[in-house]
Amino acid sequence: MLHDPGKESNRKARQKKNLIRFYLRRGLLLLLGLLILAILLIALICKETSVSVEGTAIYSQEEAIDRILDDKLSRRNTVYAFLKNALLPKKNIPFIDSARIRFRSAGQITIEIRQTPMTGYYLLPDGTNRAYFNAKGQVTDVSSLVVDGLPSLSGISAEKAKKGDIIPIQDKADRESVLSIYQFFADKSISISDLKLGENGTVQVSCKNLNISLGSRTNLRDKLKRVPYLLDKIEDMSGTLHLENWTPDNTDVIFEKDQAQMEKEAQQKKESDQADSKNSKEGNSKEETKKSN
């Protein structure tokens, strides 16, 4: 009986293909089984039991968790929360540049937040919303949320603001001067509450109980250099520190006490005089007692 070599070759090829398909199916089923097993183990072992938040003073812990872990599964499973954050990081959260999830244990994670750097804010005409800006003068967020510890910028006006806008100071030199003043006080760790831009680019800074009148940007750097020393001298007094007329040839600085400071000093003097009078009377009484004895 004769055999057709071509048919025999085709039969062996089919057998080989069938064998490959068989092992592929078995391998895929095994991988699928392992994947399902892994998912079940993750669901059982990595149940979310604790979430902590680091890096934000603007949001409470619960507020931050609600914004980052914004679906039910993220609140239940740490691995899912981690993978979702890594693959689809949350964006456009006010005052937050980025948020990263870090494992502390299988069921415990920490949300590490990087806040948007902010220098100050200016109030919008509605009286509620604030345009927050960074050291470059760019608006980073517009929100009604009040961020504690940031100084305001007053004396300017803008009908509206959006992210990416530049603070509404038309003169570039004035704008750069304003930003340099903010930076100076930040570098010196001196807390200010407001920077007011007046006519012709004059500047007044509110600091503690003081108003610091810096005047125009002429000799601005030299004026600012004297501020920390003068603040140490003035201590907790209130009033206005006049530096607007300072020049290298006229280095006199006037401190003008306000009404509250003058009343405070008058009360202190009155109390001091009363104490001196009382001590004097007590001293005279003791002398008279000695003489009578």
C-alpha atoms as an extended CHARMM CRD file, in Angstrom:
* protein
*
       293  EXT
         1         1  MET       CA              0.0000000000        0.0000000000        0.0000000000  PROA      1               0.0000000000
         2         2  LEU       CA              1.3970000000        3.3500000000       -1.0330000000  PROA      2               0.0000000000
         3         3  HSD       CA              1.4710000000        6.3660000000        1.3290000000  PROA      3               0.0000000000
         4         4  ASP       CA              1.1750000000        9.9290000000        0.1510000000  PROA      4               0.0000000000
         5         5  PRO       CA              4.0880000000       11.7950000000        1.7750000000  PROA      5               0.0000000000
         6         6  GLY       CA              2.2480000000       15.1580000000        1.3680000000  PROA      6               0.0000000000
         7         7  LYS       CA             -0.8340000000       13.9910000000        3.2710000000  PROA      7               0.0000000000
         8         8  GLU       CA              1.3030000000       12.5170000000        6.0550000000  PROA      8               0.0000000000
         9         9  SER       CA              3.1180000000       15.8190000000        6.4240000000  PROA      9               0.0000000000
        10        10  ASN       CA             -0.1390000000       17.7570000000        6.5810000000  PROA      10              0.0000000000
        11        11  ARG       CA             -1.5360000000       15.3930000000        9.2080000000  PROA      11              0.0000000000
        12        12  LYS       CA              1.5080000000       15.8410000000       11.4210000000  PROA      12              0.0000000000
        13        13  ALA       CA              1.3430000000       19.6030000000       11.0030000000  PROA      13              0.0000000000
        14        14  ARG       CA             -2.3280000000       19.5970000000       12.0840000000  PROA      14              0.0000000000
        15        15  GLN       CA             -1.5130000000       17.4550000000       15.0740000000  PROA      15              0.0000000000
        16        16  LYS       CA              1.2530000000       19.8360000000       16.0460000000  PROA      16              0.0000000000
        17        17  LYS       CA             -1.0510000000       22.8660000000       15.7240000000  PROA      17              0.0000000000
        18        18  ASN       CA             -3.7560000000       21.1350000000       17.7470000000  PROA      18              0.0000000000
        19        19  LEU       CA             -1.2120000000       20.3130000000       20.4400000000  PROA      19              0.0000000000
        20        20  ILE       CA             -0.0090000000       23.9390000000       20.5310000000  PROA      20              0.0000000000
        21        21  ARG       CA             -3.6180000000       25.1880000000       20.7870000000  PROA      21              0.0000000000
        22        22  PHE       CA             -4.2620000000       22.7250000000       23.6170000000  PROA      22              0.0000000000
        23        23  TYR       CA             -1.3050000000       23.9150000000       25.6580000000  PROA      23              0.0000000000
        24        24  LEU       CA             -2.1170000000       27.5620000000       24.9030000000  PROA      24              0.0000000000
        25        25  ARG       CA             -5.6660000000       27.0700000000       26.1510000000  PROA      25              0.0000000000
        26        26  ARG       CA             -4.4090000000       25.2960000000       29.2420000000  PROA      26              0.0000000000
        27        27  GLY       CA             -1.8540000000       28.0360000000       29.8540000000  PROA      27              0.0000000000
        28        28  LEU       CA             -4.4210000000       30.8110000000       29.4140000000  PROA      28              0.0000000000
        29        29  LEU       CA             -6.8620000000       29.0470000000       31.7180000000  PROA      29              0.0000000000
        30        30  LEU       CA             -4.0930000000       28.6450000000       34.2930000000  PROA      30              0.0000000000
        31        31  LEU       CA             -3.1520000000       32.3320000000       34.0300000000  PROA      31              0.0000000000
        32        32  LEU       CA             -6.7990000000       33.3220000000       34.2870000000  PROA      32              0.0000000000
        33        33  GLY       CA             -7.1880000000       31.1510000000       37.3640000000  PROA      33              0.0000000000
        34        34  LEU       CA             -4.0820000000       32.6430000000       38.9480000000  PROA      34              0.0000000000
        35        35  LEU       CA             -5.3250000000       36.1600000000       38.1400000000  PROA      35              0.0000000000
        36        36  ILE       CA             -8.7120000000       35.4480000000       39.7240000000  PROA      36              0.0000000000
        37        37  LEU       CA             -6.9540000000       33.9440000000       42.7400000000  PROA      37              0.0000000000
        38        38  ALA       CA             -4.7020000000       36.9890000000       43.0270000000  PROA      38              0.0000000000
        39        39  ILE       CA             -7.7000000000       39.3120000000       42.8170000000  PROA      39              0.0000000000
        40        40  LEU       CA             -9.4920000000       37.3490000000       45.5300000000  PROA      40              0.0000000000
        41        41  LEU       CA             -6.4000000000       37.3920000000       47.7460000000  PROA      41              0.0000000000
        42        42  ILE       CA             -5.9690000000       41.1340000000       47.2080000000  PROA      42              0.0000000000
        43        43  ALA       CA             -9.6330000000       41.7130000000       48.0030000000  PROA      43              0.0000000000
        44        44  LEU       CA             -9.3260000000       39.6760000000       51.1960000000  PROA      44              0.0000000000
        45        45  ILE       CA             -5.8790000000       40.7480000000       52.3930000000  PROA      45              0.0000000000
        46        46  CYS       CA             -5.7410000000       44.3780000000       51.2440000000  PROA      46              0.0000000000
        47        47  LYS       CA             -8.9680000000       45.6300000000       52.7540000000  PROA      47              0.0000000000
        48        48  GLU       CA             -8.5470000000       49.2780000000       53.5530000000  PROA      48              0.0000000000
        49        49  THR       CA             -8.4250000000       49.7660000000       57.3280000000  PROA      49              0.0000000000
        50        50  SER       CA             -6.5530000000       53.0540000000       57.7250000000  PROA      50              0.0000000000
        51        51  VAL       CA             -5.8540000000       56.1330000000       55.5800000000  PROA      51              0.0000000000
        52        52  SER       CA             -3.6680000000       59.0200000000       56.6950000000  PROA      52              0.0000000000
        53        53  VAL       CA             -2.9450000000       62.3050000000       54.9370000000  PROA      53              0.0000000000
        54        54  GLU       CA              0.2970000000       64.2900000000       54.8580000000  PROA      54              0.0000000000
        55        55  GLY       CA              1.2820000000       67.6040000000       53.3150000000  PROA      55              0.0000000000
        56        56  THR       CA             -1.8330000000       69.7620000000       53.4580000000  PROA      56              0.0000000000
        57        57  ALA       CA             -2.8710000000       72.4300000000       55.9190000000  PROA      57              0.0000000000
        58        58  ILE       CA             -5.7480000000       73.5990000000       53.7220000000  PROA      58              0.0000000000
        59        59  TYR       CA             -7.9710000000       70.5260000000       53.7240000000  PROA      59              0.0000000000
        60        60  SER       CA             -8.9500000000       68.4270000000       56.7070000000  PROA      60              0.0000000000
        61        61  GLN       CA             -7.9920000000       64.7540000000       56.5480000000  PROA      61              0.0000000000
        62        62  GLU       CA            -11.5340000000       63.7130000000       55.6320000000  PROA      62              0.0000000000
        63        63  GLU       CA            -11.8320000000       66.4050000000       52.9400000000  PROA      63              0.0000000000
        64        64  ALA       CA             -8.5470000000       65.3070000000       51.3620000000  PROA      64              0.0000000000
        65        65  ILE       CA             -9.5670000000       61.6380000000       51.4260000000  PROA      65              0.0000000000
        66        66  ASP       CA            -12.9140000000       62.4470000000       49.7920000000  PROA      66              0.0000000000
        67        67  ARG       CA            -11.1830000000       64.3110000000       46.9620000000  PROA      67              0.0000000000
        68        68  ILE       CA             -8.4560000000       61.7020000000       46.2830000000  PROA      68              0.0000000000
        69        69  LEU       CA            -10.3150000000       58.4380000000       46.9950000000  PROA      69              0.0000000000
        70        70  ASP       CA            -13.4650000000       59.4640000000       45.1670000000  PROA      70              0.0000000000
        71        71  ASP       CA            -15.1640000000       56.0880000000       44.6050000000  PROA      71              0.0000000000
        72        72  LYS       CA            -16.3290000000       53.2450000000       46.8430000000  PROA      72              0.0000000000
        73        73  LEU       CA            -13.7300000000       50.7120000000       45.7280000000  PROA      73              0.0000000000
        74        74  SER       CA            -10.8700000000       53.1350000000       46.4150000000  PROA      74              0.0000000000
        75        75  ARG       CA            -12.1990000000       53.4380000000       49.9660000000  PROA      75              0.0000000000
        76        76  ARG       CA            -12.2970000000       49.6610000000       50.3730000000  PROA      76              0.0000000000
        77        77  ASN       CA             -9.1290000000       48.2950000000       48.8010000000  PROA      77              0.0000000000
        78        78  THR       CA             -5.6220000000       49.6870000000       49.0900000000  PROA      78              0.0000000000
        79        79  VAL       CA             -4.2150000000       48.0260000000       45.9540000000  PROA      79              0.0000000000
        80        80  TYR       CA             -7.0420000000       49.3670000000       43.7990000000  PROA      80              0.0000000000
        81        81  ALA       CA             -6.5800000000       52.8350000000       45.3070000000  PROA      81              0.0000000000
        82        82  PHE       CA             -2.8300000000       52.6910000000       44.6440000000  PROA      82              0.0000000000
        83        83  LEU       CA             -3.1720000000       51.4740000000       41.0320000000  PROA      83              0.0000000000
        84        84  LYS       CA             -5.9170000000       53.9650000000       40.1880000000  PROA      84              0.0000000000
        85        85  ASN       CA             -3.8540000000       56.8210000000       41.5990000000  PROA      85              0.0000000000
        86        86  ALA       CA             -0.7550000000       55.6960000000       39.6830000000  PROA      86              0.0000000000
        87        87  LEU       CA             -2.5400000000       55.1990000000       36.3450000000  PROA      87              0.0000000000
        88        88  LEU       CA             -5.1990000000       57.9300000000       36.6050000000  PROA      88              0.0000000000
        89        89  PRO       CA             -3.8650000000       60.5510000000       39.0220000000  PROA      89              0.0000000000
        90        90  LYS       CA             -6.3730000000       63.1180000000       40.2310000000  PROA      90              0.0000000000
        91        91  LYS       CA             -6.0680000000       66.5050000000       38.5550000000  PROA      91              0.0000000000
        92        92  ASN       CA             -7.6050000000       69.9490000000       38.9410000000  PROA      92              0.0000000000
        93        93  ILE       CA             -8.0620000000       69.7240000000       42.6990000000  PROA      93              0.0000000000
        94        94  PRO       CA             -7.9060000000       73.2790000000       44.0850000000  PROA      94              0.0000000000
        95        95  PHE       CA             -4.6660000000       74.0400000000       45.9520000000  PROA      95              0.0000000000
        96        96  ILE       CA             -3.1750000000       70.5970000000       45.2340000000  PROA      96              0.0000000000
        97        97  ASP       CA             -0.3810000000       70.0900000000       42.7080000000  PROA      97              0.0000000000
        98        98  SER       CA             -0.1500000000       66.3330000000       43.1210000000  PROA      98              0.0000000000
        99        99  ALA       CA             -1.2270000000       63.4820000000       45.3970000000  PROA      99              0.0000000000
       100       100  ARG       CA              0.6710000000       60.2000000000       45.7340000000  PROA      100             0.0000000000
       101       101  ILE       CA             -0.4440000000       57.0720000000       47.5830000000  PROA      101             0.0000000000
       102       102  ARG       CA              2.1320000000       55.1870000000       49.6400000000  PROA      102             0.0000000000
       103       103  PHE       CA              1.6710000000       51.8140000000       51.3710000000  PROA      103             0.0000000000
       104       104  ARG       CA              2.2610000000       51.5400000000       55.1110000000  PROA      104             0.0000000000
       105       105  SER       CA              0.9730000000       47.9610000000       55.2310000000  PROA      105             0.0000000000
       106       106  ALA       CA             -1.4240000000       45.7770000000       53.2210000000  PROA      106             0.0000000000
       107       107  GLY       CA             -4.4520000000       47.5780000000       54.6390000000  PROA      107             0.0000000000
       108       108  GLN       CA             -2.9470000000       50.9600000000       55.4600000000  PROA      108             0.0000000000
       109       109  ILE       CA             -2.0390000000       53.7590000000       53.0570000000  PROA      109             0.0000000000
       110       110  THR       CA             -0.8380000000       57.3450000000       53.2820000000  PROA      110             0.0000000000
       111       111  ILE       CA             -1.8750000000       60.0660000000       50.8430000000  PROA      111             0.0000000000
       112       112  GLU       CA              1.1170000000       62.3570000000       50.3190000000  PROA      112             0.0000000000
       113       113  ILE       CA             -0.0530000000       65.7360000000       49.0440000000  PROA      113             0.0000000000
       114       114  ARG       CA              2.0090000000       68.4700000000       47.4290000000  PROA      114             0.0000000000
       115       115  GLN       CA              0.2230000000       71.7760000000       47.8370000000  PROA      115             0.0000000000
       116       116  THR       CA              0.2360000000       74.4110000000       45.1290000000  PROA      116             0.0000000000
       117       117  PRO       CA              2.8090000000       77.0840000000       46.1020000000  PROA      117             0.0000000000
       118       118  MET       CA              1.0050000000       80.3520000000       46.8380000000  PROA      118             0.0000000000
       119       119  THR       CA              2.3090000000       83.8280000000       47.6250000000  PROA      119             0.0000000000
       120       120  GLY       CA             -0.8710000000       85.8040000000       48.2010000000  PROA      120             0.0000000000
       121       121  TYR       CA             -4.3470000000       86.5790000000       46.9340000000  PROA      121             0.0000000000
       122       122  TYR       CA             -6.5600000000       89.4350000000       45.8030000000  PROA      122             0.0000000000
       123       123  LEU       CA            -10.2840000000       89.7230000000       46.3580000000  PROA      123             0.0000000000
       124       124  LEU       CA            -12.6330000000       89.7440000000       43.3680000000  PROA      124             0.0000000000
       125       125  PRO       CA            -15.5430000000       92.2220000000       43.0360000000  PROA      125             0.0000000000
       126       126  ASP       CA            -18.1310000000       89.7130000000       44.3070000000  PROA      126             0.0000000000
       127       127  GLY       CA            -16.4710000000       90.0270000000       47.7130000000  PROA      127             0.0000000000
       128       128  THR       CA            -16.3620000000       86.2550000000       48.1400000000  PROA      128             0.0000000000
       129       129  ASN       CA            -14.0070000000       84.7010000000       45.6170000000  PROA      129             0.0000000000
       130       130  ARG       CA            -10.2750000000       85.0990000000       45.8880000000  PROA      130             0.0000000000
       131       131  ALA       CA             -7.6560000000       84.8230000000       43.1700000000  PROA      131             0.0000000000
       132       132  TYR       CA             -4.6050000000       83.0980000000       44.6530000000  PROA      132             0.0000000000
       133       133  PHE       CA             -1.2720000000       83.6800000000       42.9460000000  PROA      133             0.0000000000
       134       134  ASN       CA              2.2840000000       82.3270000000       43.1130000000  PROA      134             0.0000000000
       135       135  ALA       CA              5.7190000000       83.9410000000       43.2890000000  PROA      135             0.0000000000
       136       136  LYS       CA              5.6420000000       84.6040000000       39.5390000000  PROA      136             0.0000000000
       137       137  GLY       CA              2.3760000000       86.5070000000       39.8260000000  PROA      137             0.0000000000
       138       138  GLN       CA              0.3620000000       83.7940000000       38.0880000000  PROA      138             0.0000000000
       139       139  VAL       CA             -3.1160000000       82.9310000000       39.3690000000  PROA      139             0.0000000000
       140       140  THR       CA             -3.0610000000       79.3310000000       40.6150000000  PROA      140             0.0000000000
       141       141  ASP       CA             -6.6350000000       78.9980000000       41.8780000000  PROA      141             0.0000000000
       142       142  VAL       CA             -9.8350000000       81.0120000000       42.1280000000  PROA      142             0.0000000000
       143       143  SER       CA            -11.9410000000       79.9810000000       45.1030000000  PROA      143             0.0000000000
       144       144  SER       CA            -14.1350000000       81.2130000000       47.9240000000  PROA      144             0.0000000000
       145       145  LEU       CA            -12.1260000000       79.0150000000       50.2910000000  PROA      145             0.0000000000
       146       146  VAL       CA            -10.1050000000       81.0610000000       52.7930000000  PROA      146             0.0000000000
       147       147  VAL       CA             -6.4840000000       79.9350000000       53.0980000000  PROA      147             0.0000000000
       148       148  ASP       CA             -5.0730000000       81.0650000000       56.4340000000  PROA      148             0.0000000000
       149       149  GLY       CA             -1.6930000000       82.7510000000       56.6330000000  PROA      149             0.0000000000
       150       150  LEU       CA             -1.6060000000       84.2350000000       53.1310000000  PROA      150             0.0000000000
       151       151  PRO       CA             -1.3400000000       88.0180000000       52.7140000000  PROA      151             0.0000000000
       152       152  SER       CA             -3.7420000000       89.9410000000       50.5380000000  PROA      152             0.0000000000
       153       153  LEU       CA             -2.9270000000       92.2920000000       47.6870000000  PROA      153             0.0000000000
       154       154  SER       CA             -5.1290000000       95.3810000000       47.7540000000  PROA      154             0.0000000000
       155       155  GLY       CA             -5.3250000000       98.5720000000       45.7450000000  PROA      155             0.0000000000
       156       156  ILE       CA             -5.8730000000       96.6830000000       42.4960000000  PROA      156             0.0000000000
       157       157  SER       CA             -9.0430000000       95.7490000000       40.6310000000  PROA      157             0.0000000000
       158       158  ALA       CA            -10.0770000000       92.9320000000       38.3180000000  PROA      158             0.0000000000
       159       159  GLU       CA            -13.5660000000       92.0430000000       37.1580000000  PROA      159             0.0000000000
       160       160  LYS       CA            -12.7250000000       88.3610000000       37.0080000000  PROA      160             0.0000000000
       161       161  ALA       CA             -9.7900000000       85.9650000000       37.1530000000  PROA      161             0.0000000000
       162       162  LYS       CA             -8.9550000000       82.4790000000       35.9940000000  PROA      162             0.0000000000
       163       163  LYS       CA             -6.1070000000       80.0660000000       36.4720000000  PROA      163             0.0000000000
       164       164  GLY       CA             -3.0110000000       81.2130000000       34.5940000000  PROA      164             0.0000000000
       165       165  ASP       CA             -3.8690000000       84.9260000000       34.6440000000  PROA      165             0.0000000000
       166       166  ILE       CA             -1.2310000000       87.4400000000       35.7460000000  PROA      166             0.0000000000
       167       167  ILE       CA             -2.0220000000       89.6960000000       38.7200000000  PROA      167             0.0000000000
       168       168  PRO       CA             -3.6890000000       92.8510000000       37.3440000000  PROA      168             0.0000000000
       169       169  ILE       CA             -0.8240000000       95.3250000000       37.6770000000  PROA      169             0.0000000000
       170       170  GLN       CA             -0.2740000000       96.8680000000       34.2650000000  PROA      170             0.0000000000
       171       171  ASP       CA              3.1760000000       98.3330000000       34.8690000000  PROA      171             0.0000000000
       172       172  LYS       CA              5.6690000000       95.4570000000       34.6730000000  PROA      172             0.0000000000
       173       173  ALA       CA              8.2040000000       97.1980000000       36.9330000000  PROA      173             0.0000000000
       174       174  ASP       CA              5.5440000000       97.7930000000       39.5860000000  PROA      174             0.0000000000
       175       175  ARG       CA              4.4320000000       94.1690000000       39.3230000000  PROA      175             0.0000000000
       176       176  GLU       CA              7.9850000000       92.9000000000       39.7680000000  PROA      176             0.0000000000
       177       177  SER       CA              8.4850000000       95.2480000000       42.7450000000  PROA      177             0.0000000000
       178       178  VAL       CA              5.3400000000       93.9380000000       44.4230000000  PROA      178             0.0000000000
       179       179  LEU       CA              6.4000000000       90.3230000000       43.9400000000  PROA      179             0.0000000000
       180       180  SER       CA              9.9210000000       91.0680000000       45.2280000000  PROA      180             0.0000000000
       181       181  ILE       CA              8.4360000000       92.5950000000       48.4000000000  PROA      181             0.0000000000
       182       182  TYR       CA              6.3600000000       89.4750000000       49.0180000000  PROA      182             0.0000000000
       183       183  GLN       CA              9.4740000000       87.3570000000       48.4850000000  PROA      183             0.0000000000
       184       184  PHE       CA             11.5820000000       89.4890000000       50.8280000000  PROA      184             0.0000000000
       185       185  PHE       CA              9.1850000000       89.1220000000       53.7550000000  PROA      185             0.0000000000
       186       186  ALA       CA              8.7910000000       85.3940000000       53.0820000000  PROA      186             0.0000000000
       187       187  ASP       CA             12.5750000000       84.8970000000       53.0280000000  PROA      187             0.0000000000
       188       188  LYS       CA             12.9120000000       86.8000000000       56.3310000000  PROA      188             0.0000000000
       189       189  SER       CA             10.0370000000       84.7790000000       57.8820000000  PROA      189             0.0000000000
       190       190  ILE       CA              8.1990000000       88.0150000000       58.6450000000  PROA      190             0.0000000000
       191       191  SER       CA              4.4470000000       87.5490000000       58.5010000000  PROA      191             0.0000000000
       192       192  ILE       CA              2.5050000000       90.2620000000       56.6830000000  PROA      192             0.0000000000
       193       193  SER       CA             -1.2580000000       90.5550000000       56.3030000000  PROA      193             0.0000000000
       194       194  ASP       CA             -1.6160000000       92.9290000000       53.3470000000  PROA      194             0.0000000000
       195       195  LEU       CA              0.3210000000       94.7100000000       50.6340000000  PROA      195             0.0000000000
       196       196  LYS       CA             -1.4160000000       97.7860000000       49.2780000000  PROA      196             0.0000000000
       197       197  LEU       CA             -0.4730000000       99.2290000000       45.9160000000  PROA      197             0.0000000000
       198       198  GLY       CA             -1.2250000000      102.9410000000       45.7320000000  PROA      198             0.0000000000
       199       199  GLU       CA             -1.0750000000      105.5650000000       43.0440000000  PROA      199             0.0000000000
       200       200  ASN       CA              2.1260000000      105.8710000000       41.0440000000  PROA      200             0.0000000000
       201       201  GLY       CA              3.3010000000      102.4770000000       42.2960000000  PROA      201             0.0000000000
       202       202  THR       CA              3.6340000000      103.4050000000       45.9850000000  PROA      202             0.0000000000
       203       203  VAL       CA              3.4970000000      100.4910000000       48.4060000000  PROA      203             0.0000000000
       204       204  GLN       CA              2.3420000000      100.0740000000       51.9930000000  PROA      204             0.0000000000
       205       205  VAL       CA              2.7420000000       96.8060000000       53.8820000000  PROA      205             0.0000000000
       206       206  SER       CA              0.6760000000       95.7860000000       56.9050000000  PROA      206             0.0000000000
       207       207  CYS       CA              2.7310000000       93.7740000000       59.3840000000  PROA      207             0.0000000000
       208       208  LYS       CA              1.5400000000       92.8610000000       62.8820000000  PROA      208             0.0000000000
       209       209  ASN       CA              0.3240000000       96.1720000000       64.3860000000  PROA      209             0.0000000000
       210       210  LEU       CA              2.3060000000       98.2370000000       61.9060000000  PROA      210             0.0000000000
       211       211  ASN       CA              1.9380000000       99.8660000000       58.5560000000  PROA      211             0.0000000000
       212       212  ILE       CA              5.2310000000      100.0750000000       56.6830000000  PROA      212             0.0000000000
       213       213  SER       CA              5.1640000000      102.8600000000       54.1070000000  PROA      213             0.0000000000
       214       214  LEU       CA              7.7690000000      102.0260000000       51.4690000000  PROA      214             0.0000000000
       215       215  GLY       CA              6.7600000000      104.6600000000       48.9330000000  PROA      215             0.0000000000
       216       216  SER       CA              7.8260000000      104.1730000000       45.3240000000  PROA      216             0.0000000000
       217       217  ARG       CA             10.1860000000      101.4830000000       44.0320000000  PROA      217             0.0000000000
       218       218  THR       CA             13.1170000000      103.9470000000       44.1700000000  PROA      218             0.0000000000
       219       219  ASN       CA             15.7680000000      102.5780000000       46.5840000000  PROA      219             0.0000000000
       220       220  LEU       CA             13.3490000000       99.7410000000       47.3710000000  PROA      220             0.0000000000
       221       221  ARG       CA             16.0270000000       97.1470000000       48.0750000000  PROA      221             0.0000000000
       222       222  ASP       CA             17.8390000000       99.4230000000       50.5320000000  PROA      222             0.0000000000
       223       223  LYS       CA             14.5730000000      100.3370000000       52.2630000000  PROA      223             0.0000000000
       224       224  LEU       CA             13.6530000000       96.6870000000       52.7150000000  PROA      224             0.0000000000
       225       225  LYS       CA             17.0650000000       95.8330000000       54.1710000000  PROA      225             0.0000000000
       226       226  ARG       CA             16.3300000000       98.1690000000       57.0980000000  PROA      226             0.0000000000
       227       227  VAL       CA             12.9190000000       96.7260000000       57.9170000000  PROA      227             0.0000000000
       228       228  PRO       CA             13.9650000000       93.7070000000       60.0800000000  PROA      228             0.0000000000
       229       229  TYR       CA             16.2500000000       95.8900000000       62.2220000000  PROA      229             0.0000000000
       230       230  LEU       CA             13.5370000000       98.5290000000       62.6770000000  PROA      230             0.0000000000
       231       231  LEU       CA             10.9270000000       95.9260000000       63.5710000000  PROA      231             0.0000000000
       232       232  ASP       CA             13.1870000000       94.6270000000       66.3570000000  PROA      232             0.0000000000
       233       233  LYS       CA             13.4920000000       98.1730000000       67.7090000000  PROA      233             0.0000000000
       234       234  ILE       CA              9.7690000000       98.9140000000       67.5570000000  PROA      234             0.0000000000
       235       235  GLU       CA              8.8280000000       95.5180000000       69.0330000000  PROA      235             0.0000000000
       236       236  ASP       CA              5.0800000000       95.3560000000       69.7510000000  PROA      236             0.0000000000
       237       237  MET       CA              4.2290000000       99.0310000000       69.2410000000  PROA      237             0.0000000000
       238       238  SER       CA              1.5810000000      100.0360000000       66.7090000000  PROA      238             0.0000000000
       239       239  GLY       CA              1.6830000000      102.8160000000       64.1520000000  PROA      239             0.0000000000
       240       240  THR       CA              3.2720000000      103.6600000000       60.8040000000  PROA      240             0.0000000000
       241       241  LEU       CA              6.9150000000      103.2320000000       59.8710000000  PROA      241             0.0000000000
       242       242  HSD       CA              7.7860000000      105.8600000000       57.2650000000  PROA      242             0.0000000000
       243       243  LEU       CA             10.4320000000      104.7350000000       54.8030000000  PROA      243             0.0000000000
       244       244  GLU       CA              8.9710000000      106.4380000000       51.7490000000  PROA      244             0.0000000000
       245       245  ASN       CA             11.4050000000      109.3530000000       51.9250000000  PROA      245             0.0000000000
       246       246  TRP       CA             14.4920000000      107.2680000000       52.6640000000  PROA      246             0.0000000000
       247       247  THR       CA             17.4760000000      107.8670000000       50.3920000000  PROA      247             0.0000000000
       248       248  PRO       CA             21.2070000000      107.2290000000       50.7860000000  PROA      248             0.0000000000
       249       249  ASP       CA             21.5030000000      110.9400000000       51.6630000000  PROA      249             0.0000000000
       250       250  ASN       CA             18.4750000000      111.0260000000       53.9550000000  PROA      250             0.0000000000
       251       251  THR       CA             18.5480000000      107.9740000000       56.2040000000  PROA      251             0.0000000000
       252       252  ASP       CA             16.1150000000      109.2880000000       58.8330000000  PROA      252             0.0000000000
       253       253  VAL       CA             13.1690000000      106.9720000000       59.4730000000  PROA      253             0.0000000000
       254       254  ILE       CA             10.0930000000      108.2790000000       61.2840000000  PROA      254             0.0000000000
       255       255  PHE       CA              7.8690000000      106.0720000000       63.3860000000  PROA      255             0.0000000000
       256       256  GLU       CA              4.4250000000      107.5980000000       63.7890000000  PROA      256             0.0000000000
       257       257  LYS       CA              2.4910000000      106.1230000000       66.7080000000  PROA      257             0.0000000000
       258       258  ASP       CA             -1.1860000000      105.5660000000       66.1410000000  PROA      258             0.0000000000
       259       259  GLN       CA             -4.0010000000      106.5170000000       68.5120000000  PROA      259             0.0000000000
       260       260  ALA       CA             -4.1130000000      103.0700000000       70.1050000000  PROA      260             0.0000000000
       261       261  GLN       CA             -0.3830000000      103.1860000000       70.8740000000  PROA      261             0.0000000000
       262       262  MET       CA             -0.6040000000      106.6640000000       72.4020000000  PROA      262             0.0000000000
       263       263  GLU       CA             -3.5660000000      105.6150000000       74.5670000000  PROA      263             0.0000000000
       264       264  LYS       CA             -1.6880000000      102.5010000000       75.6230000000  PROA      264             0.0000000000
       265       265  GLU       CA              1.3770000000      104.5090000000       76.6190000000  PROA      265             0.0000000000
       266       266  ALA       CA             -0.7860000000      107.0760000000       78.4680000000  PROA      266             0.0000000000
       267       267  GLN       CA             -2.4330000000      104.2360000000       80.4300000000  PROA      267             0.0000000000
       268       268  GLN       CA              0.9610000000      102.6930000000       81.2070000000  PROA      268             0.0000000000
       269       269  LYS       CA              2.2500000000      106.0750000000       82.4320000000  PROA      269             0.0000000000
       270       270  LYS       CA             -0.8410000000      106.5590000000       84.5830000000  PROA      270             0.0000000000
       271       271  GLU       CA             -0.4080000000      103.1250000000       86.1540000000  PROA      271             0.0000000000
       272       272  SER       CA              3.3090000000      103.7850000000       86.6780000000  PROA      272             0.0000000000
       273       273  ASP       CA              2.5940000000      107.1500000000       88.3490000000  PROA      273             0.0000000000
       274       274  GLN       CA             -0.0060000000      105.5460000000       90.5910000000  PROA      274             0.0000000000
       275       275  ALA       CA              2.4520000000      102.8140000000       91.5910000000  PROA      275             0.0000000000
       276       276  ASP       CA              5.1750000000      105.4010000000       92.3170000000  PROA      276             0.0000000000
       277       277  SER       CA              2.7380000000      107.4580000000       94.3970000000  PROA      277             0.0000000000
       278       278  LYS       CA              1.6800000000      104.3880000000       96.3490000000  PROA      278             0.0000000000
       279       279  ASN       CA              5.2870000000      103.3840000000       96.9950000000  PROA      279             0.0000000000
       280       280  SER       CA              6.1060000000      106.9260000000       98.0550000000  PROA      280             0.0000000000
       281       281  LYS       CA              3.2450000000      107.0060000000      100.5590000000  PROA      281             0.0000000000
       282       282  GLU       CA              4.2090000000      103.6280000000      101.9660000000  PROA      282             0.0000000000
       283       283  GLY       CA              7.8080000000      104.8170000000      102.3350000000  PROA      283             0.0000000000
       284       284  ASN       CA              6.7490000000      107.9930000000      104.1630000000  PROA      284             0.0000000000
       285       285  SER       CA              4.5000000000      105.9810000000      106.4690000000  PROA      285             0.0000000000
       286       286  LYS       CA              7.3830000000      103.6900000000      107.4150000000  PROA      286             0.0000000000
       287       287  GLU       CA              9.6440000000      106.6810000000      108.1280000000  PROA      287             0.0000000000
       288       288  GLU       CA              7.0280000000      108.2330000000      110.4020000000  PROA      288             0.0000000000
       289       289  THR       CA              6.6080000000      104.9240000000      112.2630000000  PROA      289             0.0000000000
       290       290  LYS       CA             10.3650000000      104.7230000000      112.8550000000  PROA      290             0.0000000000
       291       291  LYS       CA             10.4720000000      108.2970000000      114.1830000000  PROA      291             0.0000000000
       292       292  SER       CA              7.5810000000      107.6960000000      116.6060000000  PROA      292             0.0000000000
       293       293  ASN       CA              9.3900000000      104.6170000000      117.9510000000  PROA      293             0.0000000000
